[in-house]
Structure formats: C-alpha cells, structure tokens
Amino acid sequence: MDTESTHSGYSYSSRSGRSNRHGDRSRERHKASSSKDSSRSERSVVINPPDTPSQDSLVHNGDPLPGEPTPAADQGDEAQDDNWGETTTAVTGTSELSISQEEVVGLGKGMQDRTAGFRRYLPLAVGSCVGLLVLVTPLAFLLLPAVMWPDRLQACGAACEGLFLSIAFKLLILLLAMWALFLKPGRASLPRVCVYRAFLTTLTLLLTMSYWLFYGVRILDAQDEDYHGIVQFAVSLVDSQLFVHYLAVVLLELRHLQPCYSVCVIRSTDGETRHYNIGQLSIQKAALSILEYYYRDFPLHNPALLSASKHRAAKHLAGLKVYNVDAPGNTAGAQPGDGNQSRSMVTAAAKRKDSAHNELYYEEADYERRVRKRRARLVVAVEEAFTHVRRMKKEDECGTPSDIMDVREAALAIFPSMARVLQKYLRTTRRQHCHSMESIQKHLAFCLVNNMSPKAFLEAYLAPGPTLQYGPERWMADQWTLVSEASVTGGVKEGSEFLLRCLDFSLAVTVKGIPYIRLTEEYIDPKSHKFILLLQSETSV
C-alpha cells in the first residue's frame, strides 16, 4: 500500500498542494496503524503446539499473526475491506478463570453461610474441649504415678480409698453441671464474644494449667511416693473446679434475674410500643432478650397497611405546585396574568390541605365499614360450615364405619364454602399474604379434631397475631443488625439507646432505670375503728 501511495503521488504530481497534503496524511495514518499493529503483535502471547519444529515461524492455528508478512500482502490492497476498522478482530489475552458478578455474590454468600455455621458451633466446640480437659486432668493425676513408678508408691489405706469414691461422685456431678450449663446449642449468634464466658473459660484454663505446673514440678520430677497426698491433691482440683462452676452459675444465670432497667421498644414503621424490665445485661444480651420478646408480643409487621397513608400523602403532594420566584425569567411586570393564576392555585391547594382531614376521616370510616361487613359475612359462613360438620358427625355415628369421613377430608369438604369469604376478608384487611391455603386447611383440621368452636377458628384471622404464629419465612431471624454507639459488650446504663435494624423496619430501644422505691409503714391501732351502736326503745318502726 505504501508503494501504491507513492506511485499515486508521483503520477499525479500536477495536482494541487491540497491533494499532496492529503496523500501525506494518508501515508502518515497508514504508518501509525502499522506501528500499532506491530506493537500489538509484540504484546500478544503465543503458545506453540507440541509439534512445532521451532520458534522461528510464529504461527497460531495455521494462520500468521498480525504484523507478519503473508503471501496475500503481495497482491496489493484489493483484498482489504473498506470497513476494516469495524470488522477487525483484536486478539487479546483472556483468562480462563473469568468469573461473573453473580458468581462473586454467590461465592460471598456461601462463605458467609459457612462462617455463620462455624461461629454458631465454635462456642460449643470450645466448651467441649475445656470440659474434657477438666474431667481428664484429675484422672491423669491419679494414673500417672501408678504407671511411671508403681514399685515405690506407698500403700493406699482406707482413707485414700474413700477419697477415690469422693472424686468419682464429684466428677459425675461436675459432668452433669457442665452439660446443663455449657454443653447446649446457642440460641443466637452474637456479634461479639460474651465477656463472662470468656472470663470463665480463661479462669478454668488458668486453674488447670497451674495445677499441672505444680504437679509436674513437685510430683513428676521428684517422683513422690506419698500416694495419699497425690489423691488429696486431685481432690482439691475437683473442689476448685466445682467452685468455678458455681461462679459460672451466678454470673451467667442468676445475676440478670433481678430487674434493674425498664426498656421502651418502638417499631419504626407503625409506632407499635412495648415496655419490658431487664436485669444487668450487656447491650448485645439485652438486644437478644428484646428480640425474643418481640417475636412473642409484637403483632406481625405488615407493610401493606402502610400503603394507604403513603398513597394519601402522594396524592396531597401531587396537587401542590412549587414556583421559583427568584428565577431569572420571572420579572415583576412581565405577565400580569401569571400572578393571578399562581395565587388561585395556591388558594386551591390551601383549601385542599384544609379538607385533608375530612378525606382521612371518610376514608377510615369507609374502610372500617367494609371490614365490619366482610367480617360479618365470614362469621356467618364459618358458623354454617361448622354446623354442617356437627350435623354430619351425628349422622356418621349412626352409619357404618366405612362411611365415616376422615378429619382431613372433612376439612377439605367444608373449606370451599368459606374460602371465598375468607379470602375477601383477608384482602380487605391486607393480610392475604400472611396465610396460605395449606395453612388455613391445616388449622381447620386442627380445630375439627379438637372440637373447637367457630370463634376459636376465626381468632387466628380476625386479629393479627404475634410473629411466631406465622411461618418461618415471616420471622426474618437472620436479618437483624445491632446499631449502637457504645460497645455492645458493655452493660446497659441509664439513658442507653441502641437500634435493632431489620430489612423493612427497625426497633428503637431506650433504657431507663427503675427508680429506688422507699416504702414506709403506717400502723393502725385495731381499737381505733371500733364503735358502739345504741338502740332506743322508742324508735319508730
């Protein structure tokens, strides 16, 4: 192409300088592209196949690399495409270990799940290891002398054998106590380590290592022959471990039983409020207790009930128009009619704002009317269905055993008569997503088995129940986040505030101290409230 461009330059030398400059520019452009291709070919990585005789001929899959001379290059530029900038394929070094963003998210989620499982069972594993060390150490103290120097040990009398019995029962009691207090699955995964548990574990390890150090220096190295003293040493270790366990019971189970603070829990979306009394707990332990109370006492969070107020606020804001008075295009005397129009619109918006409470009043009244209407229809339909079941039950008592219907079949038979009415009621109260058809049929069969009344069946649908009443998909137990300015391992204090954040809402917790109550006594003399009734004989009847 360079030859052809040069020939064209010499052949048409009589043309204007503009065409010559155009040819120079094309040659420079072509040289730049050629240099880019050559640099690209230098940066590319070539892997020769095993049957390649040498590296002199750089060939990839039978085709020459970019920038190498080819036989087709001698034929000129007739074979080149005019749209080469759009059709040229650049060979770049791509990695075979490429991964998409979705796979990265899934990998992170899998690692988080494995980490959560590890953190859940780590305290149980540590407690098992420490407990095993505590139980094995006294037995090792008794067995090592009998194995290492049995010939030089003194005979163990009746008192020594009685200590064996004492050690056996104490170890059994310690094993049961450790199983009841430590070897149990955790109720929750806390963000930080429990301070008291870490302190007790450290104290137990320190106590055991101290006894092992004393045992190794004074008994193993010296090969003490007084076996009775060795047994007493093992008994003292078991007694010390029992006292440590008693300390653990006081710190972990008894210390927080006495109420010291009153907490106010407010749900951010609907303002549902509850008050609880708690003891001396850390912030993370108090948050765990509050979540347990929340699942028991708070009604299920229903975001559908908040859509009406949001729609009303959006409708109110849609009727308002905002004007920028200080805009450059707005002049005082430009258009006199615009000011009158703006004032009229502001006046209309003010009137609409004044009538907003009327709209809210009538909207709530209409909603309550529709709920009462649907509720009455539902109560009548359920009572008729239960009456039909009782009548069929009396008829089945007189029939043959083969004609008796199962409870599950009876529930499926009467469910269609109340399904439509129940569905309309749940839609009106915006709780249709909380109850599935399978759960309703299961609850209906449960009520029929236990001979419950229609009111007992309807109680689960007429009023929202606590969160634990519904399925696990409504619990959101793994989506809580503790937000606190103070350290979560520190104890709660007067005026402490923290937040329990979930996916759609949050719980704001405020701590207040229970006041010191001073109770006095006032003594009343039993003789001070006695009286005498005097009757006159002339009293008229």
C-alpha positions in Angstrom: 0.0 0.0 0.0 3.0 2.2 0.6 4.2 1.5 -2.9 0.8 2.3 -4.4 0.5 5.5 -2.4 4.0 6.6 -3.6 3.2 5.8 -7.2 0.0 7.8 -6.9 1.9 10.7 -5.5 4.4 10.8 -8.4 1.9 10.1 -11.1 -0.4 12.9 -10.1 2.2 15.4 -9.2 0.5 18.1 -11.2 -2.4 18.2 -8.8 -2.8 20.9 -6.2 -0.9 21.0 -3.0 -4.0 20.1 -1.2 -4.1 16.7 -2.7 -0.4 16.2 -1.9 -1.1 17.1 1.6 -4.0 14.6 1.6 -1.7 11.9 0.4 0.9 12.7 3.1 -1.8 12.5 5.7 -3.0 9.1 4.4 0.6 7.8 4.4 1.1 9.0 8.0 -2.1 7.5 9.1 -1.2 4.2 7.5 2.2 4.2 9.2 0.6 4.9 12.5 -1.8 1.9 12.1 1.1 -0.3 11.0 3.1 0.7 14.1 0.1 -0.1 16.3 -0.4 -3.5 14.7 3.3 -4.3 15.2 3.2 -3.2 18.9 0.1 -5.3 19.4 1.7 -8.3 17.9 4.7 -7.8 20.2 2.4 -7.7 23.3 0.5 -10.8 22.4 1.4 -14.2 24.0 2.0 -17.1 21.6 2.0 -20.7 22.7 3.5 -23.1 20.2 1.9 -26.6 19.8 4.0 -29.6 20.7 4.6 -30.5 17.0 6.1 -27.0 16.2 9.6 -27.6 15.0 11.0 -24.2 16.0 10.0 -20.7 17.2 11.2 -19.0 14.0 7.8 -19.3 12.4 5.3 -17.6 14.6 2.1 -19.3 13.5 -1.1 -19.6 15.6 -3.6 -22.3 14.5 -2.2 -22.3 11.0 -2.7 -18.5 10.5 0.1 -15.9 10.6 -0.1 -13.4 13.5 -0.9 -9.8 12.9 2.1 -7.9 11.6 3.8 -10.9 9.9 4.3 -10.9 6.1 1.8 -13.1 4.2 1.5 -14.1 0.6 -1.7 -12.2 0.3 0.1 -8.9 1.1 1.9 -9.0 -2.3 -1.4 -8.8 -4.1 -2.0 -5.2 -3.0 -4.9 -3.7 -1.2 -7.6 -5.1 -3.4 -8.3 -7.9 -0.9 -8.7 -5.5 2.1 -12.1 -4.5 3.4 -13.0 -0.8 3.3 -14.7 -1.2 6.8 -11.6 -2.7 8.4 -11.9 -0.5 11.5 -15.3 -2.2 12.2 -14.6 -5.7 11.1 -11.0 -6.2 12.5 -10.9 -8.7 15.4 -8.3 -8.0 18.0 -6.7 -11.0 19.8 -6.2 -10.2 23.5 -5.1 -12.4 26.4 -8.2 -13.6 28.1 -8.2 -15.6 31.3 -9.8 -19.0 31.5 -10.6 -18.3 35.2 -13.0 -15.4 34.5 -16.0 -15.2 36.8 -19.2 -13.2 36.6 -20.6 -10.8 39.2 -23.4 -13.1 40.1 -20.9 -15.9 40.8 -18.9 -13.5 43.0 -22.1 -12.6 45.0 -22.9 -16.3 45.4 -19.4 -17.1 46.5 -19.5 -14.4 49.1 -22.9 -15.6 50.3 -21.6 -19.2 50.5 -18.6 -18.1 52.5 -20.8 -16.1 54.8 -23.1 -19.1 55.4 -20.1 -21.3 56.2 -18.7 -18.6 58.5 -22.1 -18.3 60.3 -22.2 -22.1 60.9 -18.6 -22.0 62.2 -19.4 -19.2 64.5 -22.5 -20.9 65.7 -20.8 -24.1 66.8 -17.4 -22.7 67.8 -18.5 -21.9 71.5 -19.9 -25.4 71.8 -16.6 -26.9 70.5 -14.5 -24.8 72.8 -16.7 -25.7 75.8 -16.5 -29.4 75.0 -12.7 -29.2 74.8 -12.4 -27.3 78.1 -14.8 -29.7 79.8 -12.9 -32.7 78.5 -9.7 -31.2 79.9 -11.3 -30.5 83.2 -12.6 -34.1 83.6 -9.5 -35.9 82.4 -7.0 -33.9 84.5 -7.9 -35.4 87.9 -7.9 -38.9 86.5 -4.5 -38.3 84.9 -3.1 -37.1 88.3 -4.2 -40.5 89.8 -3.0 -42.7 87.0 0.4 -41.2 86.1 2.2 -42.2 89.4 0.8 -45.7 89.2 2.1 -46.1 85.7 5.5 -44.4 85.9 6.8 -45.6 89.4 4.4 -48.2 90.8 7.1 -50.0 92.8 7.9 -47.1 95.1 4.4 -45.9 95.9 3.2 -46.3 99.4 0.1 -48.4 100.1 -3.3 -46.6 99.9 -5.3 -47.1 103.1 -9.0 -46.9 103.8 -8.9 -43.1 103.9 -7.3 -43.0 100.5 -9.8 -45.3 99.0 -12.6 -43.2 100.4 -11.1 -40.3 98.5 -11.5 -42.3 95.3 -15.2 -42.5 96.0 -15.4 -38.8 96.7 -13.6 -38.0 93.4 -15.9 -40.3 91.4 -19.1 -38.7 92.6 -17.7 -35.1 92.4 -16.7 -35.7 88.8 -20.1 -37.1 88.0 -21.8 -34.1 89.5 -19.4 -31.8 87.6 -20.1 -33.5 84.4 -23.9 -33.1 84.7 -23.5 -29.5 85.8 -21.3 -28.7 82.8 -23.7 -30.4 80.5 -26.6 -28.4 81.8 -24.9 -25.0 81.7 -22.4 -25.1 78.8 -23.0 -28.0 76.5 -26.2 -26.8 74.9 -26.8 -25.2 71.5 -26.8 -21.5 71.4 -30.0 -19.5 70.9 -28.4 -16.8 68.7 -25.2 -15.7 67.1 -23.9 -12.6 68.8 -21.6 -10.0 67.2 -19.0 -10.2 70.0 -17.8 -12.7 72.5 -19.6 -12.9 75.8 -17.3 -11.4 78.4 -18.3 -13.6 81.3 -18.0 -16.8 79.3 -14.5 -15.8 78.1 -13.6 -14.9 81.7 -14.8 -18.2 83.0 -13.0 -20.2 80.2 -9.8 -18.3 80.9 -10.1 -18.9 84.6 -10.7 -22.6 84.1 -7.7 -23.0 81.8 -5.5 -20.9 84.2 -6.5 -23.0 87.2 -5.9 -26.3 85.3 -2.6 -25.2 83.9 -1.5 -24.1 87.4 -2.3 -27.5 88.9 -0.5 -29.2 86.0 2.6 -27.0 86.6 2.7 -27.7 90.3 2.1 -31.4 89.6 4.9 -31.6 87.1 7.4 -29.9 89.3 6.6 -31.3 92.8 5.3 -34.8 91.9 6.5 -36.0 88.5 10.1 -34.6 88.7 10.5 -35.7 92.3 8.6 -39.0 91.9 6.7 -38.5 95.1 6.0 -41.8 96.9 3.1 -40.5 99.1 0.1 -41.7 97.0 -2.3 -40.5 99.7 -1.1 -36.9 99.2 -1.4 -37.2 95.4 -5.0 -38.3 95.8 -5.7 -35.3 98.1 -4.1 -33.1 95.5 -6.5 -34.4 92.9 -9.5 -33.9 95.2 -8.5 -30.3 95.8 -8.5 -29.7 92.0 -12.0 -31.2 91.7 -13.2 -28.9 94.5 -11.8 -25.9 92.8 -13.5 -26.8 89.6 -16.8 -27.1 91.4 -16.4 -23.6 92.9 -15.6 -22.2 89.4 -18.8 -23.8 88.1 -20.8 -22.2 91.0 -19.3 -18.9 90.0 -20.4 -19.5 86.4 -24.0 -20.2 87.5 -24.0 -16.9 89.5 -22.6 -14.8 86.6 -24.5 -16.4 83.7 -27.8 -17.4 85.1 -28.6 -15.6 88.4 -27.1 -12.1 88.0 -29.5 -10.8 85.4 -32.7 -12.2 87.0 -33.3 -9.1 89.3 -34.9 -6.3 87.1 -32.9 -3.1 87.2 -33.9 -1.3 84.0 -37.1 -0.6 82.0 -36.7 -0.6 78.2 -39.1 1.0 75.8 -39.2 -0.7 72.3 -40.8 1.2 69.4 -41.2 -0.2 65.9 -40.3 2.5 63.4 -43.0 1.9 60.8 -46.2 1.8 62.7 -45.1 3.0 66.2 -46.1 -0.2 68.0 -44.6 0.1 71.5 -43.9 -2.3 74.3 -42.2 -2.0 77.7 -40.1 -4.6 79.4 -38.0 -5.0 82.5 -34.5 -6.4 82.2 -31.6 -7.0 84.6 -27.9 -6.3 84.4 -27.1 -7.4 80.9 -24.7 -6.3 78.2 -26.1 -4.5 75.2 -25.9 -7.5 72.9 -27.6 -9.7 75.5 -30.3 -7.1 76.1 -30.8 -6.9 72.3 -31.2 -10.7 72.2 -33.8 -10.6 75.1 -35.7 -7.8 73.3 -35.9 -9.8 70.1 -37.2 -12.8 72.0 -39.9 -10.6 73.5 -40.6 -9.1 70.1 -41.4 -12.4 68.5 -43.7 -13.2 71.3 -45.6 -9.9 71.9 -45.4 -7.7 68.8 -48.0 -8.3 66.1 -46.7 -9.3 62.7 -45.3 -6.4 60.7 -47.5 -5.8 57.7 -46.1 -3.3 55.1 -49.4 -3.4 53.2 -51.1 -1.4 55.9 -48.8 1.5 55.4 -49.5 1.8 51.7 -52.8 3.7 52.3 -51.1 6.6 54.2 -48.3 6.8 51.6 -50.9 6.9 48.8 -52.7 9.7 50.5 -49.6 11.7 51.1 -48.5 11.3 47.5 -52.0 12.4 46.3 -51.7 15.5 48.5 -48.3 16.4 47.2 -49.4 15.9 43.6 -51.9 18.7 44.0 -49.2 21.2 45.0 -47.1 23.2 42.5 -43.9 25.0 43.5 -42.8 28.2 41.8 -39.3 29.7 41.8 -39.9 33.4 42.4 -36.3 34.3 42.2 -35.8 32.7 38.8 -34.1 34.9 36.1 -37.0 34.7 33.7 -39.6 35.8 36.3 -40.0 39.6 36.2 -42.4 41.7 38.1 -44.3 43.2 35.2 -43.7 40.5 32.5 -47.1 38.8 32.6 -49.7 40.1 34.9 -52.0 37.1 34.5 -49.4 34.6 35.8 -49.5 36.1 39.3 -53.3 35.8 39.5 -53.1 32.2 38.3 -50.4 31.4 40.8 -52.4 32.9 43.6 -55.5 31.0 42.6 -53.6 27.7 42.5 -52.1 28.3 45.9 -55.5 29.1 47.3 -56.9 25.9 45.8 -54.0 23.9 47.3 -54.6 25.6 50.7 -58.3 24.6 50.6 -57.3 21.1 49.6 -55.0 21.0 52.6 -57.8 22.1 54.9 -60.0 19.4 53.6 -57.3 16.6 54.0 -58.6 15.7 57.5 -62.1 15.2 56.0 -60.8 12.9 53.4 -58.9 10.9 56.0 -62.0 10.7 58.2 -64.2 9.4 55.5 -61.6 7.1 54.1 -61.1 5.4 57.5 -64.8 5.3 58.1 -65.4 3.6 54.8 -62.5 1.1 55.5 -64.0 0.2 58.9 -67.4 -0.2 57.3 -66.1 -2.6 54.7 -64.1 -4.6 57.3 -67.2 -5.0 59.5 -69.2 -6.1 56.5 -66.6 -8.7 55.4 -66.2 -9.9 59.0 -69.9 -10.4 59.4 -70.1 -12.5 56.2 -67.1 -14.5 57.3 -68.5 -15.3 60.8 -71.8 -16.4 59.3 -70.1 -18.6 56.7 -67.9 -20.3 59.2 -70.7 -20.9 61.6 -72.8 -22.5 58.9 -69.8 -24.7 57.9 -69.2 -25.9 61.5 -72.9 -26.5 62.0 -72.9 -28.7 58.9 -69.9 -30.6 60.2 -71.6 -31.3 63.6 -74.8 -32.5 61.8 -72.8 -34.8 59.6 -70.9 -36.1 62.7 -74.2 -37.1 64.3 -75.3 -38.8 61.2 -71.9 -40.7 60.9 -72.4 -42.0 64.4 -75.4 -43.9 63.2 -73.8 -45.1 60.0 -71.4 -47.8 59.1 -67.6 -47.4 59.9 -66.8 -47.5 56.2 -68.9 -44.3 55.6 -67.1 -42.3 58.3 -65.1 -39.4 56.8 -61.6 -38.6 57.9 -61.0 -35.2 59.6 -58.7 -34.1 56.8 -61.4 -35.0 54.2 -64.0 -33.1 56.2 -61.8 -30.0 56.3 -61.3 -30.2 52.6 -65.0 -30.7 52.1 -66.2 -27.6 54.0 -63.3 -25.4 53.1 -64.7 -24.2 49.7 -67.9 -22.9 51.4 -65.8 -20.4 53.4 -62.8 -19.9 51.2 -64.1 -17.1 49.0 -65.4 -15.1 52.0 -62.2 -15.6 54.0 -60.1 -14.5 51.0 -62.1 -11.3 50.6 -61.8 -10.5 54.3 -58.0 -11.1 54.2 -57.7 -8.9 51.1 -59.7 -6.2 52.8 -57.5 -6.3 55.9 -54.4 -6.6 53.7 -53.3 -9.9 55.3 -53.8 -12.3 52.5 -50.0 -12.8 52.1 -49.8 -14.0 55.7 -52.0 -17.1 55.3 -51.7 -19.7 52.7 -54.4 -22.1 51.7 -52.5 -25.1 53.1 -52.0 -23.4 56.5 -55.7 -22.5 56.6 -56.8 -26.1 55.9 -54.3 -27.4 58.4 -55.7 -25.0 61.1 -59.3 -26.0 60.2 -58.4 -29.7 60.6 -56.8 -29.0 63.9 -60.0 -27.2 65.1 -62.2 -30.0 64.0 -60.0 -32.7 65.7 -60.1 -30.8 69.0 -63.9 -30.0 68.7 -63.3 -26.2 68.8 -65.9 -23.6 68.2 -66.1 -21.4 65.1 -64.9 -18.4 67.1 -61.8 -20.3 68.1 -61.1 -21.0 64.4 -61.6 -17.3 63.4 -59.5 -15.9 66.2 -56.3 -16.5 64.1 -57.7 -14.4 61.2 -59.8 -11.7 62.8 -56.8 -10.1 64.6 -53.1 -10.1 63.7 -51.2 -12.5 66.0 -47.5 -12.5 67.1 -44.8 -13.1 64.7 -44.1 -16.7 65.8 -47.7 -17.7 64.9 -46.8 -17.5 61.2 -44.3 -19.4 59.1 -40.5 -19.2 59.4 -40.4 -17.1 56.2 -42.0 -14.3 58.2 -39.6 -14.4 61.1 -36.5 -12.7 59.4 -34.4 -14.2 62.1 -31.1 -13.8 60.2 -31.6 -10.2 59.1 -31.1 -8.3 62.4 -28.3 -5.8 62.8 -27.4 -4.2 66.1 -26.5 -0.5 65.9 -25.0 1.1 69.0 -22.7 4.0 69.7 -21.4 2.3 72.9 -19.6 -1.1 72.9 -22.0 -4.0 72.6 -20.1 -5.9 75.3 -20.6 -3.2 77.9 -23.5 -3.2 80.2 -26.7 -1.2 79.7 -27.0 2.0 81.7 -29.4 4.8 82.4 -30.2 6.6 79.1 -28.6 4.0 76.8 -30.0 3.9 73.3 -29.5 1.4 70.5 -31.2 0.2 67.4 -32.2 -3.2 66.1 -32.4 -2.9 62.3 -34.2 -5.3 60.1 -34.9 -5.4 56.3 -38.1 -3.2 56.3 -38.2 -1.7 59.7 -36.2 -1.1 62.9 -36.7 -1.3 66.7 -35.6 1.7 68.7 -34.7 0.8 72.2 -34.4 3.3 75.1 -33.2 2.3 78.5 -34.4 3.9 81.8 -33.5 2.8 85.3 -36.1 1.6 87.7 -36.4 4.2 90.5 -35.5 3.3 94.0 -38.7 2.7 95.9 -38.9 3.7 99.5 -41.8 2.1 101.3 -42.9 3.2 104.7 -45.3 1.7 107.2 -48.2 3.3 109.0 -49.6 1.4 112.0 -53.3 1.5 112.7 -54.5 0.6 116.1 -57.2 -2.1 115.9 -59.1 -0.4 118.7 -59.2 3.0 116.9 -62.0 2.0 114.5 -64.4 0.3 116.9 -67.8 1.8 117.5 -70.9 1.2 119.8 -74.4 1.1 118.5 -77.0 2.5 120.9 -80.6 1.4 120.3 -83.6 3.4 121.8 -86.7 1.6 122.8 -89.0 4.4 121.5 -87.6 4.3 118.0 -90.4 4.2 115.4 -90.6 1.1 113.3 
